[in-house]
């Protein structure tokens, strides 16, 4: 007998959540006017509990409150809430566009602000600019991306949390900047100036096979203050490293897994002049890891 799958509809809890999230003042209050750092550290500890009762209850609550889809997960049973968040996918679940003239999306995400870097300025939301040098923690280090292109990709808690190399290339430098854990949802981005420059983040500088530099900036958020990078023998989290850059030489093939967020947050992708946004990349668009993000420019390699 063929088993049919019932259509997926939002649960009552999910509908209630959505109604509450539409109330901007309440949303901002609930997700920001709390002890953010303490709550984030607690979540990091709690999510790793493997006690069966705690695990099953927490996973059930999370699934009821979100639109998470685990059908493409490599494993269907998880030893902890953390294991569910950082799940691997079945082989082939995310096809990667292999055209060498295309920069693939490193992660799942909802496209936020994107487009041309206005000299040295990017935008987190309309009317809320920030300086690329402040994001990087170093004005001079940000120079190759002045006037380039950028895309902000926001991961929700229900999305696939691992991120991958957008192109063949080598990670040459890592800079880790400790900071706060403001929520990175659109409501907070319209209220908190320079939010991405305030939050904990990593700056990964990568050089493509053609010599062009790109940068990936994973930004932490409330409940999300740990990032795993496969080429670093450490779990990066609050105060693990100082702001000094760490030189490295980690080669990656396009689509190869680079690491993961512990829960979900934002990655800002930056490219130099000559790159252009791929078709369909605009604010509010949803994109999957491996889909076209930018057209690779023919700009001469720069420092």
VOBA-150865 format. One record per residue (C-alpha): x negated, y negated, z negated; residue number from 1. Coordinates in pm, 1 decimal, padded with zeros to 6 digits. Each point is the difference from the previous one (the first is absolute). Example, Ala and Ser with C-alpha at 12.3 -4.5 7.8 and 13.67 -1.06 7.14 Angstrom:
2
{{-01230.0 00450.0 -00780.0} 1}
{{-00137.0 -00344.0 00066.0} 2}
This chain:
303
{{00000.0 00000.0 00000.0} 1}
{{-00134.5 -00341.4 00090.6} 2}
{{-00034.4 -00231.0 -00294.8} 3}
{{00117.7 -00353.2 00066.4} 4}
{{-00141.3 -00301.2 -00174.1} 5}
{{00243.7 -00250.6 -00143.6} 6}
{{-00049.2 -00355.0 00122.1} 7}
{{-00206.4 -00214.3 -00230.4} 8}
{{00190.3 -00280.1 -00170.8} 9}
{{-00130.7 -00241.0 -00265.4} 10}
{{00072.1 00124.2 -00350.2} 11}
{{00207.3 -00201.3 -00244.7} 12}
{{-00320.1 -00092.2 -00185.1} 13}
{{-00164.3 -00110.7 00323.7} 14}
{{00302.0 -00216.5 00087.8} 15}
{{-00006.8 -00156.2 -00346.6} 16}
{{-00372.4 -00060.9 00037.6} 17}
{{00056.0 -00173.2 00333.7} 18}
{{00269.1 -00226.2 -00145.7} 19}
{{-00228.8 -00099.1 -00286.6} 20}
{{-00291.8 -00061.9 00234.4} 21}
{{00211.8 -00242.7 00200.3} 22}
{{00026.2 -00219.7 -00309.8} 23}
{{-00327.9 -00185.3 00046.0} 24}
{{-00023.0 -00155.4 -00345.7} 25}
{{00074.4 00330.9 -00171.0} 26}
{{-00239.0 00187.2 00229.2} 27}
{{-00282.5 -00242.7 -00073.5} 28}
{{00070.2 00013.2 -00372.5} 29}
{{00008.9 00380.2 -00017.7} 30}
{{-00308.8 00057.7 00212.1} 31}
{{-00227.2 -00284.2 -00108.2} 32}
{{00097.5 -00144.0 -00339.7} 33}
{{-00121.2 00314.5 -00170.9} 34}
{{-00343.6 00101.1 -00133.7} 35}
{{-00118.2 00092.4 00349.7} 36}
{{-00347.2 00132.0 -00076.2} 37}
{{00110.9 00205.8 -00300.9} 38}
{{00295.3 00144.1 00192.8} 39}
{{-00225.3 00081.7 00294.2} 40}
{{-00250.8 00184.5 -00219.5} 41}
{{00283.0 00188.0 -00169.8} 42}
{{00142.0 00107.0 00336.0} 43}
{{-00341.8 00122.9 00106.5} 44}
{{-00012.7 00223.5 -00307.9} 45}
{{00363.8 00108.1 00003.0} 46}
{{00009.6 00096.2 00368.4} 47}
{{-00276.4 00257.2 -00052.7} 48}
{{00181.9 00192.2 -00275.9} 49}
{{00042.3 00361.4 00115.1} 50}
{{00243.2 00113.1 -00269.0} 51}
{{00283.9 00169.5 00196.2} 52}
{{00280.6 -00187.5 -00177.9} 53}
{{-00162.5 -00340.0 00044.6} 54}
{{-00101.1 00078.5 00357.5} 55}
{{00339.7 00122.9 00115.0} 56}
{{00192.5 -00279.0 -00173.0} 57}
{{-00222.8 -00278.6 00130.6} 58}
{{-00003.4 00134.2 00356.5} 59}
{{00379.3 00045.3 -00005.5} 60}
{{00053.7 -00357.4 -00121.8} 61}
{{-00236.5 -00141.9 00259.2} 62}
{{00166.4 00192.2 00281.6} 63}
{{00343.7 -00117.3 -00115.3} 64}
{{-00108.6 -00363.9 -00009.3} 65}
{{-00186.7 -00012.9 00331.6} 66}
{{00043.2 00115.4 00357.3} 67}
{{-00312.0 00219.1 -00014.9} 68}
{{-00020.7 00275.0 00264.5} 69}
{{-00215.8 00298.9 -00091.2} 70}
{{00094.9 00216.2 00296.9} 71}
{{-00336.2 -00062.2 00170.8} 72}
{{-00211.0 00054.0 -00313.9} 73}
{{-00260.8 00273.2 00020.1} 74}
{{00109.1 00130.5 -00340.7} 75}
{{00359.9 00006.0 -00117.2} 76}
{{-00070.5 00045.6 -00370.6} 77}
{{-00213.5 -00242.4 -00194.3} 78}
{{-00186.3 00040.9 -00326.4} 79}
{{00070.1 -00360.9 -00103.6} 80}
{{00168.9 -00321.9 00109.8} 81}
{{-00345.0 -00120.3 00105.2} 82}
{{-00043.1 00302.3 00227.8} 83}
{{00328.0 -00087.4 00172.2} 84}
{{-00107.9 -00359.5 00056.3} 85}
{{-00337.6 00098.0 00145.7} 86}
{{00131.0 00293.7 00203.6} 87}
{{-00164.6 00114.3 00319.8} 88}
{{00213.6 00054.6 00310.5} 89}
{{00039.6 00299.4 00225.5} 90}
{{-00250.3 00007.7 00287.3} 91}
{{00130.7 -00204.7 00291.4} 92}
{{00262.8 -00180.9 -00205.5} 93}
{{-00153.3 -00336.7 00096.2} 94}
{{-00128.9 -00001.8 00358.7} 95}
{{-00279.1 -00254.2 00047.0} 96}
{{-00022.2 -00207.3 00318.0} 97}
{{-00346.7 00091.1 00127.4} 98}
{{-00034.4 -00268.2 00269.1} 99}
{{-00341.5 -00161.3 -00070.7} 100}
{{00147.2 -00340.7 00083.2} 101}
{{00251.3 00028.2 -00284.0} 102}
{{-00048.3 -00050.7 -00372.5} 103}
{{00232.2 00243.4 -00178.2} 104}
{{00189.5 -00084.0 -00316.8} 105}
{{-00196.4 00135.4 -00298.1} 106}
{{00315.0 00066.5 -00202.2} 107}
{{00378.6 00000.5 -00017.3} 108}
{{00141.9 -00342.7 -00061.4} 109}
{{00244.3 -00281.6 00048.7} 110}
{{-00166.6 -00279.9 00194.2} 111}
{{-00019.5 -00322.2 -00197.0} 112}
{{-00167.5 -00318.8 00117.2} 113}
{{-00215.9 00058.9 00306.5} 114}
{{-00154.3 -00173.8 00298.4} 115}
{{-00293.6 -00233.5 00054.3} 116}
{{-00218.4 -00108.7 -00290.1} 117}
{{00042.0 -00378.9 -00010.6} 118}
{{-00367.9 -00086.3 -00020.1} 119}
{{-00067.7 00130.5 -00350.5} 120}
{{00363.8 00031.9 -00111.3} 121}
{{00239.2 00293.3 -00006.5} 122}
{{00357.8 00005.4 -00124.8} 123}
{{00162.5 00230.5 -00253.1} 124}
{{00341.1 -00153.4 00079.9} 125}
{{00125.9 -00309.6 00180.3} 126}
{{-00144.9 -00305.3 -00171.2} 127}
{{-00231.6 00205.2 -00221.4} 128}
{{-00351.7 -00005.6 00149.5} 129}
{{-00316.1 00136.0 -00153.5} 130}
{{-00366.4 -00014.2 00094.6} 131}
{{-00168.2 00302.3 00152.8} 132}
{{-00317.7 -00080.5 -00194.3} 133}
{{00187.7 00018.8 -00329.2} 134}
{{00157.9 00330.8 00102.8} 135}
{{-00347.1 00140.6 00073.9} 136}
{{-00158.3 -00156.7 -00307.4} 137}
{{-00270.3 -00146.1 00224.4} 138}
{{00040.0 -00282.4 00252.1} 139}
{{-00296.7 00103.9 00212.4} 140}
{{00099.5 00367.8 00009.8} 141}
{{00338.2 -00098.9 00148.8} 142}
{{-00147.2 -00202.6 00287.2} 143}
{{00027.5 00271.3 00272.9} 144}
{{00379.6 -00007.0 -00035.9} 145}
{{00050.9 -00376.1 00020.5} 146}
{{00252.7 -00063.3 00275.9} 147}
{{00058.2 00373.4 00048.0} 148}
{{00312.3 00210.7 -00045.1} 149}
{{00158.4 00152.1 -00309.2} 150}
{{00287.7 00227.4 -00096.5} 151}
{{00138.0 00048.0 -00350.1} 152}
{{00137.7 00351.0 -00058.6} 153}
{{00210.0 00055.3 -00312.7} 154}
{{00044.4 00356.6 -00121.9} 155}
{{00309.3 00079.7 -00202.8} 156}
{{-00008.3 00259.0 -00277.9} 157}
{{00181.2 00252.4 00222.4} 158}
{{-00250.5 -00015.1 00285.7} 159}
{{-00298.0 00219.3 00079.1} 160}
{{-00281.3 -00148.7 -00211.2} 161}
{{-00317.0 00108.4 00176.1} 162}
{{-00186.1 -00226.8 00239.3} 163}
{{-00212.1 00093.2 00299.7} 164}
{{-00267.1 -00140.8 00228.6} 165}
{{00162.7 -00222.0 00264.7} 166}
{{-00281.6 00067.7 00247.5} 167}
{{-00331.9 00177.7 00036.8} 168}
{{-00250.7 -00191.2 -00205.5} 169}
{{-00207.0 -00030.7 -00314.6} 170}
{{00086.9 -00154.7 -00335.0} 171}
{{-00299.5 -00221.0 -00072.6} 172}
{{00097.7 -00177.2 -00318.4} 173}
{{00242.4 00013.8 -00289.0} 174}
{{00078.7 -00287.1 -00233.4} 175}
{{00234.8 00064.5 -00291.3} 176}
{{00172.5 -00292.3 -00172.1} 177}
{{00175.0 00046.3 -00331.0} 178}
{{00317.3 -00196.4 -00060.0} 179}
{{00367.0 -00002.0 -00090.4} 180}
{{00277.5 00233.3 00114.2} 181}
{{00282.4 -00225.4 00118.0} 182}
{{00271.8 00171.0 00196.8} 183}
{{-00067.6 -00042.4 00373.6} 184}
{{00361.6 00011.0 00119.0} 185}
{{00136.7 -00286.9 00215.2} 186}
{{00167.0 -00166.1 -00298.4} 187}
{{-00329.6 -00034.7 -00187.9} 188}
{{-00185.9 -00104.6 00315.6} 189}
{{00240.4 -00295.8 00033.8} 190}
{{-00058.0 -00108.3 -00360.5} 191}
{{-00359.3 00073.3 -00103.5} 192}
{{-00260.3 -00203.5 00187.0} 193}
{{-00313.6 00180.0 00120.9} 194}
{{00138.5 00327.6 -00136.5} 195}
{{-00232.1 00226.7 00199.5} 196}
{{-00298.3 -00197.9 -00129.4} 197}
{{00116.5 00045.9 -00359.2} 198}
{{00059.0 00375.1 00011.8} 199}
{{-00253.3 00275.8 -00026.9} 200}
{{-00130.0 00095.8 00343.5} 201}
{{-00276.3 00161.7 00199.5} 202}
{{-00158.2 -00140.6 00315.3} 203}
{{-00122.7 00267.0 00240.7} 204}
{{-00212.9 -00129.3 00283.7} 205}
{{-00009.1 00238.1 00295.8} 206}
{{-00185.6 -00023.4 00330.7} 207}
{{00165.2 00161.4 00300.0} 208}
{{-00187.6 00215.8 00249.4} 209}
{{-00003.6 -00300.9 00235.3} 210}
{{-00165.1 -00216.6 -00265.1} 211}
{{00299.6 -00214.3 -00098.3} 212}
{{00055.1 -00052.1 -00371.9} 213}
{{00338.3 00061.2 -00157.2} 214}
{{00103.4 -00017.4 -00364.2} 215}
{{00253.6 00193.2 -00204.1} 216}
{{00109.1 -00159.9 -00326.7} 217}
{{00206.8 00232.5 -00219.5} 218}
{{00175.9 -00212.6 -00263.4} 219}
{{00125.7 00151.9 -00324.3} 220}
{{00332.9 -00088.0 -00161.2} 221}
{{00201.8 00071.4 -00312.3} 222}
{{-00016.5 00375.4 -00075.0} 223}
{{-00273.8 00024.2 00266.5} 224}
{{-00349.0 -00079.1 -00123.6} 225}
{{-00204.5 00292.8 00123.3} 226}
{{-00133.0 00075.7 00344.7} 227}
{{-00181.6 00318.1 00100.8} 228}
{{-00265.4 -00032.5 00269.8} 229}
{{-00141.5 00327.0 00125.2} 230}
{{-00343.3 -00142.2 00074.0} 231}
{{-00040.7 -00136.2 -00353.3} 232}
{{-00054.2 00240.3 -00286.2} 233}
{{00231.7 -00186.9 -00232.3} 234}
{{00361.5 -00095.5 -00050.0} 235}
{{00018.3 -00372.0 00047.2} 236}
{{00221.1 -00166.7 -00255.5} 237}
{{00008.5 -00301.2 -00228.5} 238}
{{-00352.1 -00114.8 -00090.4} 239}
{{-00172.8 00304.9 00152.5} 240}
{{-00228.7 -00217.0 00209.6} 241}
{{-00101.5 -00361.3 -00004.8} 242}
{{00033.7 -00237.3 00292.9} 243}
{{-00342.4 00086.0 00140.5} 244}
{{00021.5 00163.8 00344.4} 245}
{{-00103.3 00363.0 00031.3} 246}
{{-00176.9 00081.9 00325.9} 247}
{{00080.1 00337.9 00152.5} 248}
{{-00008.4 00186.7 00329.6} 249}
{{00309.3 00219.7 00013.3} 250}
{{00097.8 00109.9 00353.4} 251}
{{00365.5 00070.1 00080.5} 252}
{{00178.4 00135.2 00303.5} 253}
{{00323.7 -00165.1 00102.6} 254}
{{00285.6 00135.4 -00211.9} 255}
{{-00229.7 00156.4 -00259.3} 256}
{{00122.3 -00040.9 -00356.8} 257}
{{-00187.8 -00267.9 -00193.4} 258}
{{00179.2 00006.7 -00335.6} 259}
{{00327.1 -00074.3 -00173.1} 260}
{{00190.4 -00228.4 -00232.8} 261}
{{00123.0 00148.5 -00323.6} 262}
{{00355.0 -00122.1 00067.2} 263}
{{00050.4 -00260.5 00273.2} 264}
{{-00101.0 -00352.6 00082.8} 265}
{{-00140.6 -00203.0 00290.7} 266}
{{-00280.6 00021.5 00254.7} 267}
{{-00106.8 -00309.6 00192.1} 268}
{{-00171.9 00083.4 00330.3} 269}
{{-00225.6 -00267.6 00150.7} 270}
{{-00164.0 -00008.0 00342.3} 271}
{{-00219.2 -00261.1 00172.6} 272}
{{00086.7 -00230.4 00286.7} 273}
{{00092.6 00183.5 00317.6} 274}
{{00229.8 00252.9 -00166.3} 275}
{{00377.7 -00027.8 00043.2} 276}
{{00301.9 00144.8 -00176.6} 277}
{{00145.5 00308.7 00165.1} 278}
{{00348.3 -00013.4 00146.7} 279}
{{00270.3 00015.6 -00267.4} 280}
{{-00222.4 -00115.2 -00286.9} 281}
{{00202.5 -00277.4 -00162.1} 282}
{{00116.8 -00091.6 -00348.4} 283}
{{00246.8 00255.1 -00134.4} 284}
{{-00094.0 00279.1 00241.0} 285}
{{-00063.5 00346.3 -00144.2} 286}
{{-00307.4 00183.6 00118.2} 287}
{{-00139.7 00345.3 -00061.7} 288}
{{-00361.3 00091.7 -00048.8} 289}
{{-00161.8 00059.5 00338.7} 290}
{{00225.8 -00224.1 00207.2} 291}
{{-00145.2 -00288.6 00203.2} 292}
{{-00077.5 -00302.9 -00215.4} 293}
{{-00229.7 -00218.3 00211.9} 294}
{{-00162.7 -00009.8 00341.1} 295}
{{-00376.4 00021.0 -00041.9} 296}
{{-00174.3 -00311.8 00124.3} 297}
{{-00301.7 -00015.6 00223.6} 298}
{{-00166.7 -00254.9 -00223.5} 299}
{{-00372.5 00025.1 -00043.4} 300}
{{-00105.5 00170.2 -00322.4} 301}
{{-00050.7 -00249.8 -00280.6} 302}
{{-00166.1 00016.4 -00338.3} 303}
